[in-house]
Amino acid sequence: MSRDLAVEAGKRAGEYFRAGYNCAESVFLAFRDLAAPGLDAGLVRMFTGLGGGLGQAGCICGALNASALAIGLLKGRTGVDEDRYACYDLTNDFHDLFKECFGGTCCRTLNRYPFDSKERKRNCLKITGKTGKLLMEFLTTKELVKPE
């Protein structure tokens, strides 16, 4: 069942990207749909600036950043007296998984095409969909999300 959930997450992330959302927004919306439907959909605003590697700066991939924020939504702390290392460890593990999967973490390395080119959009679509799937596989494996 978790495999089906991961496939659906990848599919939805890709559909959101095709609809015009950026990579970070798409990963968040797919995560929200499947793992945290109680979250306000308006939170997508927080993910907009992550696209293009932090506002098209080409730094950390927006899909990776969105995944880190999703992990934080599930395991982050709300006070300084709480442990932060559980979230750090999970985020680090996902970072390493992403890097292993794609060969890097920076937008400019993952996608060397000019912004708004068809080639770039096609490559980002693949990265976004695969990241949505990878995130949901990770979350179910770590038992942060329970498949139905």
SESE-555775 format. One record per residue (C-alpha): x, y, z; residue number from 1; residue in three letters. Coordinates in nm, 4 decimals. Each point is the difference from the previous one (the first is absolute). Last residue first. Layout:
! residues N
+----------+----------+----------+-----+------+
!     east !    north !       up ! pos ! code !
+----------+----------+----------+-----+------+
!        X !        Y !        Z ! NUM !  ALA !
...
+----------+----------+----------+-----+------+
END
This chain:
! residues 148
+----------+----------+----------+-----+------+
!     east !    north !       up ! pos ! code !
+----------+----------+----------+-----+------+
!  -0.4242 !   0.3525 !   0.4506 ! 148 !  GLU !
!   0.3739 !   0.0634 !  -0.0055 ! 147 !  PRO !
!   0.1369 !   0.1457 !   0.3226 ! 146 !  LYS !
!   0.2225 !   0.3024 !  -0.0314 ! 145 !  VAL !
!   0.2906 !   0.0613 !   0.2350 ! 144 !  LEU !
!   0.0729 !  -0.3733 !   0.0025 ! 143 !  GLU !
!   0.3605 !   0.0524 !  -0.1171 ! 142 !  LYS !
!  -0.0763 !  -0.2185 !  -0.3025 ! 141 !  THR !
!  -0.3255 !   0.1899 !  -0.0528 ! 140 !  THR !
!   0.1744 !   0.3378 !   0.0061 ! 139 !  LEU !
!   0.2827 !  -0.1169 !  -0.2264 ! 138 !  PHE !
!  -0.2336 !  -0.1506 !  -0.2583 ! 137 !  GLU !
!  -0.2064 !   0.3213 !   0.0134 ! 136 !  MET !
!   0.3099 !   0.2127 !  -0.0523 ! 135 !  LEU !
!   0.1297 !  -0.2134 !  -0.2870 ! 134 !  LEU !
!  -0.3346 !   0.0183 !  -0.1807 ! 133 !  LYS !
!  -0.0222 !   0.3773 !   0.0275 ! 132 !  GLY !
!   0.3684 !   0.0193 !  -0.0926 ! 131 !  THR !
!  -0.0581 !  -0.2087 !  -0.3143 ! 130 !  LYS !
!  -0.2827 !   0.2247 !  -0.1087 ! 129 !  GLY !
!   0.1985 !   0.3168 !   0.0632 ! 128 !  THR !
!   0.3198 !  -0.1270 !  -0.1629 ! 127 !  ILE !
!  -0.1848 !  -0.1165 !  -0.3116 ! 126 !  LYS !
!  -0.1992 !   0.3233 !  -0.0271 ! 125 !  LEU !
!   0.3183 !   0.1993 !   0.0580 ! 124 !  CYS !
!   0.1593 !  -0.1727 !  -0.3011 ! 123 !  ASN !
!  -0.2978 !   0.0793 !  -0.2246 ! 122 !  ARG !
!  -0.0132 !   0.3584 !   0.1280 ! 121 !  LYS !
!   0.3706 !   0.0434 !  -0.0656 ! 120 !  ARG !
!  -0.0248 !  -0.1370 !  -0.3523 ! 119 !  GLU !
!  -0.3019 !   0.2163 !  -0.0795 ! 118 !  LYS !
!   0.1917 !   0.3098 !   0.1065 ! 117 !  SER !
!  -0.1386 !   0.2059 !   0.2912 ! 116 !  ASP !
!   0.3407 !   0.0305 !   0.1657 ! 115 !  PHE !
!   0.2905 !  -0.0905 !  -0.2288 ! 114 !  PRO !
!   0.1110 !  -0.3666 !   0.0054 ! 113 !  TYR !
!   0.2611 !  -0.1204 !   0.2490 ! 112 !  ARG !
!  -0.2407 !  -0.1978 !   0.2169 ! 111 !  ASN !
!   0.1346 !  -0.2117 !   0.2822 ! 110 !  LEU !
!   0.3162 !   0.2053 !   0.0457 ! 109 !  THR !
!  -0.1715 !   0.3406 !  -0.0053 ! 108 !  ARG !
!  -0.2745 !  -0.1325 !   0.2292 ! 107 !  CYS !
!   0.2493 !  -0.1118 !   0.2590 ! 106 !  CYS !
!  -0.0418 !  -0.3381 !   0.1713 ! 105 !  THR !
!   0.2193 !  -0.2380 !  -0.1962 ! 104 !  GLY !
!   0.0179 !  -0.3405 !  -0.1693 ! 103 !  GLY !
!  -0.3771 !  -0.0387 !  -0.0312 ! 102 !  PHE !
!  -0.0752 !  -0.3142 !   0.2030 ! 101 !  CYS !
!   0.3061 !   0.0076 !   0.2237 ! 100 !  GLU !
!  -0.0493 !   0.3694 !   0.0686 !  99 !  LYS !
!  -0.3680 !  -0.0574 !   0.0815 !  98 !  PHE !
!   0.0861 !  -0.2865 !   0.2363 !  97 !  LEU !
!   0.2692 !   0.2099 !   0.1682 !  96 !  ASP !
!  -0.2411 !   0.2896 !   0.0517 !  95 !  HIS !
!  -0.2630 !  -0.2441 !   0.1277 !  94 !  PHE !
!   0.2417 !  -0.1355 !   0.2611 !  93 !  ASP !
!   0.0998 !   0.3532 !   0.1004 !  92 !  ASN !
!  -0.3640 !   0.0966 !   0.0427 !  91 !  THR !
!  -0.0654 !  -0.3094 !   0.2097 !  90 !  LEU !
!   0.3043 !   0.0640 !   0.2183 !  89 !  ASP !
!  -0.0797 !   0.3681 !   0.0472 !  88 !  TYR !
!  -0.3608 !  -0.0807 !   0.0913 !  87 !  CYS !
!   0.1087 !  -0.2486 !   0.2665 !  86 !  ALA !
!   0.2704 !   0.2447 !   0.1035 !  85 !  TYR !
!  -0.2303 !   0.2848 !   0.0931 !  84 !  ARG !
!  -0.1008 !  -0.1332 !   0.3403 !  83 !  ASP !
!  -0.2537 !   0.2161 !   0.1848 !  82 !  GLU !
!   0.0840 !   0.2617 !   0.2647 !  81 !  ASP !
!   0.0353 !   0.2658 !  -0.2685 !  80 !  VAL !
!  -0.3669 !  -0.0271 !  -0.0920 !  79 !  GLY !
!  -0.2121 !  -0.1039 !  -0.2955 !  78 !  THR !
!   0.2213 !  -0.2749 !  -0.1342 !  77 !  ARG !
!   0.0097 !  -0.1488 !  -0.3436 !  76 !  GLY !
!  -0.1011 !  -0.3582 !  -0.0731 !  75 !  LYS !
!  -0.3023 !   0.0141 !  -0.2338 !  74 !  LEU !
!   0.0109 !   0.3598 !  -0.1184 !  73 !  LEU !
!   0.3781 !  -0.0224 !   0.0006 !  72 !  GLY !
!  -0.0095 !  -0.2946 !  -0.2389 !  71 !  ILE !
!  -0.2231 !   0.2058 !  -0.2286 !  70 !  ALA !
!   0.2461 !   0.2891 !   0.0251 !  69 !  LEU !
!   0.2876 !  -0.2258 !  -0.1025 !  68 !  ALA !
!  -0.2074 !  -0.1275 !  -0.2925 !  67 !  SER !
!  -0.0726 !   0.3562 !  -0.1102 !  66 !  ALA !
!   0.3729 !   0.0728 !   0.0032 !  65 !  ASN !
!   0.0696 !  -0.3083 !  -0.2121 !  64 !  LEU !
!  -0.2677 !   0.0993 !  -0.2535 !  63 !  ALA !
!   0.1358 !   0.3561 !   0.0011 !  62 !  GLY !
!   0.3474 !  -0.1208 !  -0.0940 !  61 !  CYS !
!   0.2704 !   0.1574 !   0.2158 !  60 !  ILE !
!   0.1672 !   0.2926 !  -0.1789 !  59 !  CYS !
!  -0.0810 !   0.1151 !  -0.3517 !  58 !  GLY !
!  -0.0812 !   0.3575 !   0.1023 !  57 !  ALA !
!  -0.3370 !  -0.0387 !  -0.1720 !  56 !  GLN !
!  -0.1883 !   0.1135 !   0.3115 !  55 !  GLY !
!   0.1601 !  -0.2536 !   0.2299 !  54 !  LEU !
!   0.1128 !  -0.2860 !  -0.2267 !  53 !  GLY !
!  -0.2324 !   0.0684 !  -0.2903 !  52 !  GLY !
!  -0.3040 !  -0.0190 !   0.2235 !  51 !  GLY !
!   0.0497 !   0.0548 !   0.3745 !  50 !  LEU !
!  -0.1742 !   0.3376 !  -0.0055 !  49 !  GLY !
!  -0.3377 !  -0.1628 !  -0.0661 !  48 !  THR !
!   0.0131 !  -0.2430 !   0.2925 !  47 !  PHE !
!  -0.1425 !   0.2237 !   0.2719 !  46 !  MET !
!  -0.2906 !   0.0893 !  -0.2271 !  45 !  ARG !
!  -0.0976 !  -0.3691 !  -0.0056 !  44 !  VAL !
!  -0.1157 !   0.0590 !   0.3560 !  43 !  LEU !
!  -0.3287 !   0.1065 !  -0.1579 !  42 !  GLY !
!  -0.0969 !  -0.3673 !  -0.0229 !  41 !  ALA !
!  -0.0529 !   0.0098 !   0.3767 !  40 !  ASP !
!   0.1268 !  -0.3223 !   0.1506 !  39 !  LEU !
!  -0.2644 !  -0.2577 !   0.0910 !  38 !  GLY !
!   0.0809 !  -0.2015 !  -0.3113 !  37 !  PRO !
!   0.3383 !  -0.0976 !   0.1449 !  36 !  ALA !
!   0.1343 !  -0.3134 !  -0.1668 !  35 !  ALA !
!  -0.1701 !  -0.0386 !  -0.3379 !  34 !  LEU !
!  -0.1226 !   0.3416 !  -0.1073 !  33 !  ASP !
!   0.2563 !   0.1896 !   0.2073 !  32 !  ARG !
!   0.2917 !  -0.1986 !  -0.1411 !  31 !  PHE !
!  -0.1269 !   0.0561 !  -0.3560 !  30 !  ALA !
!  -0.0426 !   0.3712 !   0.0744 !  29 !  LEU !
!   0.3470 !   0.0244 !   0.1536 !  28 !  PHE !
!   0.1711 !  -0.1755 !  -0.2904 !  27 !  VAL !
!  -0.1797 !   0.2243 !  -0.2484 !  26 !  SER !
!   0.0753 !   0.3228 !   0.1864 !  25 !  GLU !
!   0.3680 !  -0.0907 !   0.0128 !  24 !  ALA !
!   0.0204 !  -0.0890 !  -0.3700 !  23 !  CYS !
!  -0.1910 !   0.3051 !  -0.1237 !  22 !  ASN !
!  -0.3757 !  -0.0030 !  -0.0520 !  21 !  TYR !
!  -0.1200 !   0.0420 !  -0.3580 !  20 !  GLY !
!  -0.2485 !  -0.2835 !  -0.0608 !  19 !  ALA !
!   0.2816 !  -0.2225 !  -0.1270 !  18 !  ARG !
!   0.1706 !   0.0393 !   0.3381 !  17 !  PHE !
!  -0.3198 !  -0.0909 !   0.1851 !  16 !  TYR !
!  -0.0380 !  -0.3070 !  -0.2203 !  15 !  GLU !
!   0.3594 !  -0.1047 !   0.0628 !  14 !  GLY !
!  -0.0425 !   0.0289 !   0.3761 !  13 !  ALA !
!  -0.3237 !  -0.1957 !  -0.0309 !  12 !  ARG !
!   0.1630 !  -0.2860 !  -0.1896 !  11 !  LYS !
!   0.2936 !  -0.0198 !   0.2372 !  10 !  GLY !
!  -0.2311 !  -0.0047 !   0.3004 !   9 !  ALA !
!  -0.2191 !  -0.2659 !  -0.1662 !   8 !  GLU !
!   0.3041 !  -0.2214 !  -0.0567 !   7 !  VAL !
!   0.0996 !   0.0453 !   0.3640 !   6 !  ALA !
!  -0.3487 !  -0.0878 !   0.1228 !   5 !  LEU !
!  -0.0093 !  -0.3075 !  -0.2229 !   4 !  ASP !
!   0.3350 !  -0.1117 !   0.1405 !   3 !  ARG !
!  -0.1368 !   0.0571 !   0.3514 !   2 !  SER !
!  -0.2818 !  -0.2459 !  -0.0788 !   1 !  MET !
+----------+----------+----------+-----+------+
END
